[in-house]
């Protein structure tokens, strides 16, 4: 059995992290949560968040998984430099991320102006919500994929090459199945980060209203009690996603 100091550290960590969550779950009745999410504004906000976060995560996966495979197979120094730059948006304060994006994608910015002229306005559009959520969460998938592909024994890929398999087939049939569980973890956390994004989204696209923006509006207009009901929904959503991801990883490993 581990010494007492380790147990105490674990207990303090669990109480500080899980305690507030249990307090919310025990305080807010489920019927109050259902009423909060049955309003038209909450339903619309949930739709915006689900569509935007899913689209952003899908884009991050389509780009991040092949990128992670490539990064895992280049030189360590170049990989370290590229991962460093990919990780930068994850370290930005959310408001700073929004300012950076609006400077580039705003209606008067060169890129944003060009997009607007072609019917793809970013500011205060669904595209803006997707762009903000992708910027703050997309690198999770790439970093997870890079780490996952780096742990695969190259012997299996070399054996596949010896048998005449193409690089694309090796990626799909050898590398991807072996790295799937860790990549799934990165995808799940990227989606949670995307759907919970407020700072960058509120600057780039305050409208259409996403769930985090609706939560802030509820807090400002109605107080903590009403905002807790929406927070309850985020807790349940996070628990479901983390639980599904955990089950998936166990099934892949077993």
N, C-alpha and C positions, 0 to 999 in steps of 0.2 A: 504493500500500500504506500502511496506517495506521502512524504512528510507533510505535517500540518500546514506550513506556510504555503504550499502549493494549493492545498484544499481551500485555504482562506482566500487566496488570490482568485481562484475560480469562483468561489461563492460571491465575492464582492463584484466580480465582473458580471456574473449572471444577474445579480440583484439590480445592478445599475443599468443593465441593458434590457432585461426582460421585465423588471418591475414596473416601469411606466406603461409598457404595453398591456400587462395584466390589469393595471389600474383602469385603463381605458375600457378594456373588454368587460371588466366587472361593473363599471359605472354606467355605461351607455346601454340601454335596452336594445335588443335587435330590432324591435318594432320601430324605434326612433330612427334607426339607421335606414330601415326600409322606407320610412316616410321621407327622409332626407334625399334618398336616391330616386324617389318616385316623382319628384318635381321635374318640370320640363327643362329647367336650366341644368339640373344635375344630369339628366339623361343626355342632353345635348353635349355637355362637357365630357361625360364618359365616352360618348361616341367619338368625339374629337380625339381624346387621349388614346383610345384603343386603336383607331385608324392610324394616327400619327406615329405612335410608338411601335406598332407592328410594322408599318412601312419603313421606319427608320432602322429597326432591328433587322428586317429582311435585307435592306440595302447594305447594312454593316456586315451581315453574314455573307452575302454574295461577293462582296469585295474583300472582306477581312479574312475569310478562310483560305482562298488561294494566295493572298498576300502573306499570311502566316506560314503557309507551306513553302513559299519562295524564301521568306526570311530565314526559316529554319535551315535552309540549305546553302546559304551564302556565308561568306567569311564572318567570323565572330565580331570583328571590329566594326565592319559596315553594318551588321545587324544591330549592334548596340547603339550606333548613331541613329539609325532609322527608327528603332523602337523608342529612343529618347524623344524624338520629334513627334512620333505618334502619340506618346503619352502626355505631351504638354497640355492638350485641351482638357485632359482629365484632372489636371492640377489647377486649372484656371478657376477663380471664383466665378460662379454662374453669371453674375451680372457682367463681369468682364467678357465672358464668352458672348453674351448678347450684344455688347457694344462692338466687339470685333466683327461679329456677323452683320450687324446692321450697317457698319461702315463699308463692308464689302458688298452686301446684298440689298442695301436700301435703295429706294426708288431713284435717288440722285447719285448713287455710286455707279461707277462704270459698268460693273458686271450686273448689278441689280437693275440699272436703267436699261441695259440691253435686254435682260430677261423680261422686264415690264413691257418694253416695246414689242416683244413677241408674244405677249399674252401670258407670261409666267411671272406675275408679280409675287414677291416674297413677303414683304412686310404686311402684317395683318391678313394673312391668308393661311390656308391649311398647309401649303408648301412651306411657309415660314415656320410653322410649328414643327414640321418634319425636319427641316434643315437644322433648327435649334436642337432638337432632340438627337439627331444624328451626330452633330458636332460634339456634344457633351458625352455621348455614350458609345459611339462607333468603335473607338479604339479598344474597348474591352474585348471584343470578339477577336481582333487581330492579335492582341497580346496573348490571349488565352490559346489561340490556335498556334501561334509561334512556339509557345512553351510546350504544347501538346505534341506537335510534330517533332520538336527537338528531342523528345524522350524516346522516340521510336528507334529500335535497333535497325541500323542501316542494312543488316544482313538480309532482312526480309525483302527490302526493295531491290537489293543486288540480285537476289535469287529470282525475283520476278523479271528483272532485265535480262538475266541469263536465259530465261525461258521465252524471251522475245516480246515481252509486254511493253507497250508504249508508256511514255511518261504520264499521259492522261489516265491510262488504265491503272497504272501503279498508284496514282493519286486516289482514284475512285475506289479501287478494290483492296488496296493494301493500307495506305497511309490514313485515309479518312475513317475507315472503321476502327482502326487502332486508336485514333485520337478523338473519336466521337464524344466520349463521355466528358472529357475536359473542355472540348469546344462547346458542348451543350451548356456547361456551367457558365462559360463566358457569354453565350447568347442570352441565357436567362437573366444574368445580372445586367447585361446591357439593356434588356427590355425593361427591367425594373428601374434602372437609372433613367431611361428615356421617359417612361410614363410618369415618373415622379419629378421631372424637371420643371422648375418654376422660373428661376432667375433669367436664364437666356431666353426662354419662351416669352416671358412677360415683356421683354424689350423688343424682340423681333416680331412677335405676333400675339399681342394681348387679346386680339380677336382673330379667329374664333376661339372662344374660351375653352381651355383645357381643364382637366380636373384640378391640378395644382393651383391654377389661377382662380378657379371657382372656390377652392378652399380658402384662399386668401381673401377673396371678396366676402365670403360668408363670415369669416372671422372679423373683418372690419365692420361689416354691416350688422351682424347679429350676435357676435360675441363668441366666447370659447365653447359654450355648450353646444351650439349648433355646428360649429366647426369640428367638434369631436366626433359627431356622427359621420361626417365625410372621412375623417381620419381613421375611424373604425373600418371603413371600406378599404382603405389603403392597406391596413394591417392584414385583413383577410386576404386581399389580393396577393400581397407579398408572401403570406404563408402558403397559399396554394401554389404559386410559381416555384418557390423554394422546395416545397414538398414534391412536386412533380419532377423537378430537376434531380432531387435526391434519389427518388425511385428509379428514374431513368438511368442514372449513373450506376446504381446497384445492379440493375438488370443487364447493363452492358458489361460490367465487371464480372458478374456471375455467369 
